[in-house]
């Protein structure tokens, strides 16, 4: 018998548990936003989420309010990657490679955003640098032309 790969897909109860553990009520819009961010491979803007969840009946305001609640509860990270558009990512557990603070790459041609592995950028604090640099409590944003646009 062949070994089966553990491809745990989060279920409704997983999202509900996360919400309750963060002190939030489990509502269908919150679960939908978590589900969508969980399936994302790059940060998603409010507009991206409206497009993805609009067919499920969620409007712009509902999605925005839930993004705000999820961010304030610490379940979601929010970042401005320099283009004045907030993008959101699900905070993930320690066993997931897409976790915590990590650098982002924004294509200056097409505007696509990609998450980079944390080890792709090394920070060496220098004398006079703020403590947040040595604590790696900073956003790292790289810009350039992506492979598709070269």
N, C-alpha and C positions, 0 to 999 in steps of 0.2 A: 504494500500500500504506500503510495507516494505521500510525503509529508506535505501538509497544507500550510501555506504561508498565512501568518496572522495578519489579516487585513481588516482590522476592527473599524467598522464604519460607525461613527457616533449615531446613536439613536435618540429619539425624542426625549427619553428619560435622562440621557447624558446631559443634554442641553438644559433640561429642567433642573437637574441637580446642580449644575454650575450656576444657574441663575439664583436658585435658593441659597446656595452656599455664599453668594455675594450679597445676600440680603435683598434681592429683587424678587418680585412676583414673576412667575412664569406665565408669560402671555404669548399668544401666537406670533405677534410681530417680533418680539424679542427672540423667540426661537428661530424664526425665519432669518433674521439678520445674523444670528450666530451661525446658523447652518450655511448661509451664503459665504460668510467670512471664513468659515472652516474649510470650505471647498476651494477657496482662492489660493493661488500660488504667488500672488503679488498684492500689494496694498490696493484697496478698492476705494474709490471716491463715493461720495453721497450719490452722485449722478449714476455711477455704475450700479449701485445697489437699487436705486429707483428703477432703472431699466430691467434689472434682473428680477425684482420682486413685484413690479407693477402688475404683471399678469395674475399675481396671486391676490390682488386687490388692495395692496398697501400703497398709500399715497406718500408724496414727498415729505410732508410734515410728520407723519407717523414714523417713517424711517429715520428722519433727522432726530426726533425726540428720543427714539430708542438708541440710536448711536450715541447720543449724549449721555443717556442713562448708563449704557454699557461701558462707556469710557470712564465716567465718574466712579463706577463700581470696580474698575480695574480689570474688567474682562477683555477690554479692547484697548489697543494703543492707537493714538491719533498723531499724524505727522504731516507737516507741510514740507514738501520736498523742493521748495523754492519757487513753485509756480502759483502760489497763493490758492492752492486747492488742497483741502484737508483730505487725507487718505487714511483709511482705517485697516487695522489688522487684528486678528484674534490673538490674544496672549495665549501661548501654548505651554504645555507642561515641560518638565526637564528632560523627558525622554524623546521629545520631538526636535528634529534638527532645525526647524523654523521657529525659533523661540527668542524671547527677550529682545534686547537691542541688537540690531544687525544693520549693516550698511545697505543702502539702496542705490541703484544705478538708474538714472533717467536719461533717455535718449534725447539729445538736443534737436534731432531731426523729426522723429515721429511722435515723441512724447511718451513712449512706453516706459513703464517702470518695472524694474526687476529687483527682487530681493537677492542679496549676495550672502554667501556664508560669512559668519563673523570673522573667520580667520583670513579672509581675503584682504583685510586692511589691518595693519598693525599700528597701534598708537603707542608712542613712547613719550610719556610726560616729560616736559622740560621744566627747568626752574622758572618760576613765575606763572606757570600754567594754572588755571583754576583746578581746584580739587576734583571737580566733576570729570575732568579729563582722565585723571589717574583712576577714578572709580568707574570709568567707562559709562558714565551717565550722560552721554552726549549722542546726538543724532549725527550719523555719518552719511553724507550724500555725495555721490559721484555723478558727474555729468560727462557725456561724450556721445559718440555715435555708436548705436548698437550694431550687432553683426548683420541684421537684416537690411540696415540702411547704408552700410559701407559700400 
